Amino acid sequence: MTVERVNPSELSPPTGFSHAVAATGTRVVFLAGQTALDTDGEVVGDTLPAQFERALGNLLTALRAAGGTPADLARVTVYATDVAAYRDHAADLGRLWRELAGRDYPAMAVVQVVRLWDERALVELDGFAVLP
């Protein structure tokens, strides 16, 4: 697989994401939305950073089970129930991303939603990856 992260100089410099990702491979993996569910199906973590860490970990677990790595992520969408809180915790969330997924950033978007499937969930991540 080849991945090209495209960040044109005509756009503001990206921080924690890539403006575009061009990927060529033989297998596309679509990743379902993941919240901070534990193996019993219960939302864990009372803070946005705690839930983000678990949700990202769950997303990466699904990706690895399909044979991928964080570097294979082409697109991730973050659904947050409070974008202002997400921005307030941006430094912590960025640190967690780098610890769990590295610095090969996918194309990303953050979208505020009224609520998620699990009422206690503060954040959900979905995406897709292109594998060799």
Disulfide bonds with the S-S distance in Angstrom:
none
